[in-house]
Amino acid sequence: MHQTLAPEVRNAGDDADDRRAHWNPQQETMPAAQMRELQTRKLKQHLAYLAQHSALYQRKFAESGFDPAGLRSIEDLVHLPFTTKADLRDGQESHPPFGLHQAAPMDKIIRVTSTAGTTGRPVFQGYAREDVMRRNESIARGLWGFGVRPGDRVINGFALSMFNAGIPFCTGIEHLGAIDIPVGAERKAEGMLMVARDMKATVWIGTPSFAGFLAEKCQEVLGIPPSELGLRVVCGGGESGFEQPAFQKKMETAFGTHHIYDWASTSDAHPNVFAHCEHRQGKHHLTPDFALVELIDPASGKILPMEDGAEGEYIFTHLDRRACPLARYRTGDILRVYTKPCACGRTGFRMDIVGRSDDMLIIRGVNLFPSAIQSVVGGFAPKASARLQIVLDQPGPKVEPPLRVRIEHAPGLGAAELADLRAGIEQAIRAKLTVTAKVELVPPGGIARTETKTRLVIVEAQS
């Protein structure tokens, strides 16, 4: 009998039936009303924990007059102020290493990860043993839904150094009972391809742009097309990509598998996670028992109804995180949600990431996310590649038209074809997004490859 500190955590071997559709059927298919009751009960307990152990929330409760003991329903949470990345950075600066929101003593913390720090100083996150167990559980729920099973040889192609999808993914793979191959993005494309061949890997996980790079390099490095690697499941996360139909189809063709899936989360939110099921109609919220997710209007901060087609910024409240818990944390991610039932039986809502609030561009009053440009350009495949960059003269969000878009074209196109392609893309962007664009087509390889996240928006002075 397995011993666990977290009752929601299922262990490999608890159920010998590997044909079941869900890793943890009880939690993943729980009726919505029952899940709401569970969330309410856990929220009350966790707010009491914050009031006792977290200096950050002791201060927020006092300053706002919010009494956690007086909470009667989830709706009462609206009276608690938001938590922001600035709160975490300021707290880490004054109370290193984890900040004022640390709620577990150092002798209870067993793991440290950090944010990438692409928009400022990295923020460290501590994990207590219960946090690690729930993180493993969240990863297993997602991977099982992708079709990963014990015996699969799984390459972790994310960066291993401090990244939230590095070592945590490795232990999550092991928790599921699959074979963890911790290659890491640090080994670069050549090394990863060789390991995939030599280990006869069946599953690969990493950024979508890195998956595309591996597909391009496979013939050169190994002398075989990527479809002969034998990968049955390819899973991307950390950036836009596999939710784009054109790029998804391109990867299906390259790797010779229909099982191309997308994964999403936010570094500070773990163990909260979203992932495709086999139907790939938005990414399921797989962990509503670990984190309460709400939508807000990013401008006003008002709660938006969680209804089909709604768009808003996603905020979350941990329901039982021990070491570094957060409440009403603003992620900056803008979601579009889907609430109609899914044929897979999971009851968590589904979502796609529209963009980040800090990535939004404003072009003569039109709000535009880079993913919208990706979607339009994807309609011109295979002549236009999924690799593109939005090139700004100076940091946004305000951009003077025309919007500069650099796109890789397919090999072998003549001058007339390139001219038609450029004109077609510019016309489509104007028609669908009401934005004037200037498209620059570059040959294959004209946009730098990376083993980590690809920057969709760059600042580059005009020559």
C-alpha positions in Angstrom: 0.0 0.0 0.0 1.5 3.4 -1.0 1.8 6.0 1.6 1.0 9.5 0.5 0.7 13.0 2.1 -1.7 14.1 -0.6 -5.0 12.1 -1.0 -5.5 13.4 -4.6 -2.3 11.8 -5.7 -2.5 8.5 -7.6 0.6 6.2 -7.7 1.8 4.0 -10.5 0.6 0.5 -9.7 -2.5 1.6 -7.8 -4.5 0.4 -10.8 -3.0 -2.2 -13.1 -5.4 -1.4 -16.0 -3.2 0.7 -18.4 -6.1 0.9 -20.8 -8.1 3.3 -18.7 -8.7 6.7 -20.3 -7.7 8.9 -17.3 -4.7 8.7 -14.9 -6.9 9.7 -12.0 -10.6 9.1 -13.0 -12.1 10.2 -9.7 -10.5 13.7 -9.8 -10.5 14.3 -13.6 -14.1 13.4 -14.2 -15.6 14.7 -10.9 -19.0 16.4 -11.6 -18.7 20.2 -11.6 -20.9 20.8 -8.6 -19.0 18.3 -6.6 -15.7 19.8 -7.6 -17.0 23.3 -6.6 -17.8 21.9 -3.1 -14.3 20.4 -2.9 -12.7 23.7 -4.0 -14.7 25.7 -1.4 -13.8 23.3 1.4 -10.1 23.3 0.5 -10.1 27.1 -0.1 -11.3 27.8 3.5 -8.6 25.5 4.9 -5.9 27.0 2.8 -6.8 30.6 3.6 -6.5 29.7 7.2 -3.1 28.2 6.5 -2.0 31.5 4.7 -3.3 33.5 7.7 -1.1 31.5 10.0 2.1 31.0 7.9 2.4 33.5 5.1 3.7 37.0 5.9 2.6 38.3 2.5 -1.0 37.3 3.1 -1.1 38.3 6.7 -0.3 41.8 5.4 -2.8 41.6 2.5 -5.6 40.4 4.8 -4.9 43.2 7.3 -4.6 46.0 4.7 -7.7 45.0 2.8 -9.8 44.1 5.8 -10.3 40.6 4.3 -11.2 38.0 7.0 -10.4 34.5 5.7 -12.4 33.0 8.5 -15.5 34.8 7.2 -15.4 33.3 3.7 -18.6 31.5 3.0 -18.2 30.9 -0.8 -15.7 31.2 -3.6 -17.4 34.4 -4.7 -16.3 36.0 -1.4 -12.7 35.8 -2.6 -13.3 38.9 -4.8 -12.6 41.0 -1.7 -9.0 39.8 -1.5 -6.5 42.0 -3.5 -4.6 40.5 -6.4 -1.1 39.2 -6.0 1.4 40.2 -8.8 4.9 39.3 -10.0 6.1 42.6 -8.4 4.8 41.4 -5.0 7.0 38.3 -5.5 10.1 40.1 -6.6 9.8 42.7 -3.9 9.3 40.1 -1.3 12.3 38.0 -2.6 14.4 41.1 -2.5 13.6 41.9 1.2 13.3 38.4 2.4 15.5 36.0 0.3 15.6 33.4 -1.0 11.8 32.9 -1.5 10.1 36.0 -0.3 7.3 37.0 2.0 4.9 34.5 0.6 7.0 31.5 1.8 4.8 29.6 4.2 6.8 26.5 5.0 10.1 26.4 7.0 13.3 25.7 5.3 13.6 22.2 6.7 10.4 21.3 4.9 11.5 22.5 1.5 13.1 19.9 -0.8 13.2 21.4 -4.2 13.9 24.8 -5.9 12.9 26.0 -9.4 12.8 29.5 -10.9 11.1 31.5 -13.6 13.1 32.2 -16.7 13.6 35.8 -15.8 13.0 37.0 -19.4 11.1 40.1 -18.2 13.1 40.8 -15.1 14.9 39.1 -12.2 14.1 35.4 -11.9 11.7 34.4 -9.1 12.5 31.3 -7.1 9.9 28.8 -6.0 10.2 26.4 -3.2 8.5 23.0 -3.0 7.6 21.0 0.1 7.3 17.3 -0.2 3.5 17.5 -0.7 4.1 20.1 -3.4 6.4 17.8 -5.3 3.9 14.9 -5.0 1.1 17.1 -6.4 3.3 18.4 -9.2 4.1 14.8 -10.1 0.4 14.0 -10.1 -0.4 17.0 -12.4 2.3 15.9 -14.9 1.1 12.3 -14.9 -2.5 13.4 -15.6 -1.4 15.3 -18.7 1.0 12.7 -20.0 -1.5 9.8 -19.5 -4.0 11.8 -21.5 -1.5 12.0 -24.3 -1.2 8.2 -24.3 2.0 7.8 -22.4 2.2 4.5 -20.5 4.6 2.6 -18.3 7.4 1.3 -20.5 7.4 4.3 -22.7 10.9 5.9 -23.2 10.3 9.6 -22.6 12.9 12.3 -23.6 12.6 15.5 -21.6 13.8 18.1 -24.1 13.1 21.1 -21.9 16.0 22.9 -20.2 16.8 21.0 -17.0 18.6 23.8 -15.2 16.2 25.3 -12.6 13.3 25.3 -15.2 9.8 24.3 -13.9 9.5 21.8 -16.8 13.0 20.4 -16.2 13.6 18.2 -13.1 9.9 18.3 -12.2 8.9 16.8 -15.5 11.6 14.1 -15.0 10.1 13.1 -11.6 6.6 13.3 -13.0 7.5 10.9 -15.8 8.9 8.5 -13.2 5.8 8.9 -11.1 3.7 7.7 -14.0 5.9 4.7 -14.3 7.5 5.5 -17.7 11.2 5.6 -18.4 12.7 9.1 -17.8 15.5 10.1 -20.3 16.6 13.5 -19.0 18.5 14.8 -22.0 17.6 18.4 -21.6 17.8 21.2 -24.1 21.4 21.9 -23.0 22.5 18.9 -25.1 21.4 20.7 -28.3 19.7 19.2 -31.3 22.5 16.9 -32.4 22.9 15.3 -29.0 19.2 14.9 -28.5 18.6 13.3 -31.8 21.4 10.8 -31.2 20.0 9.9 -27.8 16.5 9.5 -29.3 17.9 7.1 -31.8 20.1 5.1 -29.5 17.4 4.8 -26.7 14.7 4.1 -29.2 12.6 6.9 -27.6 8.8 6.7 -28.0 7.9 10.1 -26.5 9.4 13.6 -26.7 8.6 16.6 -24.7 9.9 20.2 -25.2 9.2 23.5 -26.8 7.3 23.4 -30.2 10.1 25.4 -31.9 12.7 22.9 -30.7 10.5 20.1 -32.1 10.5 21.9 -35.4 14.3 22.3 -35.3 14.8 18.6 -34.5 12.6 17.7 -37.5 14.7 19.9 -39.7 18.1 18.6 -38.4 17.2 14.9 -38.3 18.2 14.0 -41.8 21.5 15.9 -41.6 22.5 14.5 -38.2 21.2 10.9 -38.4 20.7 10.3 -42.1 17.0 9.4 -41.6 13.8 11.4 -41.8 12.2 12.3 -38.4 9.4 9.9 -39.1 11.8 7.0 -38.7 12.8 8.0 -35.2 9.8 6.0 -33.9 8.3 8.8 -31.7 4.7 7.9 -31.0 3.9 11.0 -28.9 5.3 14.6 -29.3 4.3 17.1 -26.6 5.0 20.8 -26.6 4.8 23.6 -24.1 6.3 26.8 -22.9 5.3 28.8 -26.1 2.7 29.0 -28.8 3.0 26.3 -31.5 1.2 23.0 -31.3 -2.2 24.6 -30.8 -1.8 26.2 -34.3 -3.4 23.8 -36.8 -0.9 24.4 -39.6 2.1 23.8 -37.5 0.5 20.9 -35.7 -0.2 19.3 -39.1 3.4 19.9 -40.2 4.7 18.2 -37.1 2.3 15.2 -37.6 3.7 14.8 -41.1 7.4 15.2 -40.1 7.3 12.8 -37.1 4.7 10.4 -38.7 2.3 10.5 -35.8 -1.1 12.0 -35.1 -0.3 12.3 -31.4 1.0 15.9 -31.3 -0.2 17.6 -28.1 0.1 20.9 -26.3 0.7 21.6 -22.6 0.4 24.9 -20.8 1.0 26.3 -17.3 2.7 29.2 -15.6 5.8 28.9 -13.5 4.4 30.3 -10.3 1.1 28.3 -10.7 2.4 24.8 -10.4 1.0 22.2 -9.8 -1.8 23.8 -11.8 -1.7 22.6 -15.4 -3.7 22.5 -18.7 -3.3 19.9 -21.4 -4.9 18.5 -24.6 -6.8 15.3 -24.5 -6.9 13.1 -27.6 -9.6 15.3 -29.2 -7.4 18.4 -29.1 -10.2 20.9 -28.8 -8.6 23.2 -26.3 -6.5 22.3 -23.3 -8.3 20.8 -20.3 -7.9 22.3 -16.8 -6.6 19.1 -15.3 -6.0 20.3 -11.7 -9.1 22.1 -10.4 -8.6 20.2 -7.2 -5.2 21.9 -6.8 -5.9 25.4 -7.9 -8.9 27.6 -8.4 -8.9 29.4 -11.7 -10.9 32.6 -12.5 -11.1 35.0 -15.4 -10.9 38.7 -15.0 -11.1 41.7 -17.3 -7.4 42.6 -17.6 -8.2 46.4 -17.6 -10.8 46.6 -14.8 -9.9 43.5 -12.8 -13.6 42.5 -12.6 -14.5 38.8 -12.5 -15.8 37.5 -15.8 -18.2 34.6 -16.1 -16.6 31.2 -16.9 -18.8 30.6 -20.0 -18.2 29.1 -23.4 -16.1 31.5 -25.6 -15.3 33.9 -22.8 -11.9 35.7 -23.0 -10.0 37.2 -20.1 -6.8 37.1 -18.0 -6.4 34.0 -15.9 -5.8 34.3 -12.2 -5.4 31.4 -9.8 -5.5 30.6 -6.1 -3.6 27.5 -4.8 -5.8 25.2 -2.8 -3.2 23.3 -0.8 0.4 24.4 -1.8 2.6 24.3 1.2 5.9 26.1 0.5 5.2 29.1 -1.7 1.4 29.4 -2.0 -0.3 32.2 -3.9 -3.9 33.6 -3.9 -5.6 35.6 -6.7 -2.3 35.7 -8.6 -2.4 37.6 -11.9 -0.6 35.5 -14.6 -0.9 37.9 -17.5 -2.1 35.1 -19.7 -5.2 35.8 -21.8 -7.4 32.7 -22.3 -10.3 31.8 -24.4 -12.3 29.2 -22.6 -14.7 26.4 -23.7 -17.2 24.9 -21.3 -19.2 22.5 -23.4 -18.7 18.8 -22.5 -15.8 17.0 -24.1 -16.1 13.5 -25.4 -13.1 12.4 -23.3 -15.1 12.7 -20.1 -12.9 15.2 -18.3 -15.0 17.8 -16.6 -12.4 20.7 -16.3 -13.1 23.6 -18.7 -10.8 23.8 -21.8 -8.9 26.8 -23.0 -6.5 28.2 -25.6 -4.0 30.9 -24.8 -4.8 34.0 -26.9 -1.7 35.8 -25.7 -0.1 37.6 -22.8 -1.3 40.9 -21.6 2.2 42.3 -21.8 2.7 41.0 -25.4 -0.4 42.8 -26.8 0.4 45.3 -29.5 -1.8 48.4 -30.2 -1.9 49.5 -33.8 -4.0 52.6 -34.3 -6.5 51.5 -31.7 -6.5 47.8 -32.7 -5.4 45.4 -30.0 -3.4 42.5 -31.5 -1.7 39.4 -30.0 1.2 37.7 -31.9 -0.8 34.5 -32.0 -3.4 36.1 -34.3 -0.6 36.8 -36.8 0.5 33.2 -36.5 -3.0 32.0 -37.2 -3.3 34.0 -40.4 0.1 33.0 -41.7 -0.6 29.3 -40.9 -3.3 29.5 -43.6 -0.5 29.9 -46.2 1.3 26.7 -45.4 3.3 25.0 -46.9 4.5 28.0 -48.9 4.8 30.0 -45.7 6.6 28.5 -42.7 5.3 28.6 -39.1 8.5 30.4 -38.3 7.9 34.1 -38.1 8.9 37.2 -36.1 7.1 40.5 -35.5 9.8 43.1 -35.8 9.4 46.4 -33.9 11.4 49.6 -34.2 11.0 50.2 -30.5 9.3 48.4 -27.6 5.5 48.3 -27.7 2.7 48.2 -27.0 2.0 51.1 -29.4 3.1 50.4 -33.0 2.9 52.6 -36.0 1.7 50.8 -39.1 2.7 49.0 -41.1 3.4 46.1 -38.8 6.7 44.4 -39.9 6.4 40.6 -40.1 9.3 38.4 -41.0 8.3 35.0 -42.3 10.4 32.0 -43.6 9.2 30.8 -47.0 9.4 27.2 -48.3 12.4 26.3 -50.5 12.2 26.4 -54.3 9.8 29.3 -54.7 10.4 31.6 -57.7 10.3 35.4 -57.7 6.7 35.5 -58.9 5.5 33.0 -56.3 7.2 35.0 -53.5 5.6 38.2 -54.7 2.2 36.6 -54.7 2.8 35.0 -51.3 3.8 38.3 -49.8 0.8 40.1 -51.2 -1.6 37.4 -50.1 -0.4 37.4 -46.6 -0.5 41.2 -46.3 -4.0 41.2 -47.7 -5.2 38.4 -45.3 -3.8 40.2 -42.3 -5.5 43.4 -43.3 -8.8 41.6 -44.0 -8.9 39.4 -40.9 -7.2 41.6 -38.3 -7.8 45.2 -39.8 -4.1 45.9 -39.5 -1.7 47.0 -42.3 1.4 44.8 -42.4 4.6 44.8 -44.3 5.8 41.2 -44.9 9.4 40.3 -45.3 10.0 36.8 -46.7 13.3 35.1 -45.8 14.7 31.8 -47.0 14.6 28.6 -44.9 16.9 29.1 -41.9 16.6 32.9 -42.1 15.2 33.0 -38.6 17.5 31.7 -35.8 16.7 28.4 -34.2 16.7 27.8 -30.5 16.4 24.9 -28.1 14.4 27.0 -25.7 11.5 29.5 -26.2 11.5 31.3 -29.5 10.9 35.1 -29.3 7.9 36.0 -31.5 8.4 39.8 -31.0 11.8 41.4 -31.3 13.0 45.0 -31.3 15.3 45.8 -34.2 16.2 49.3 -35.4 15.6 49.9 -39.1 18.7 50.3 -41.2 
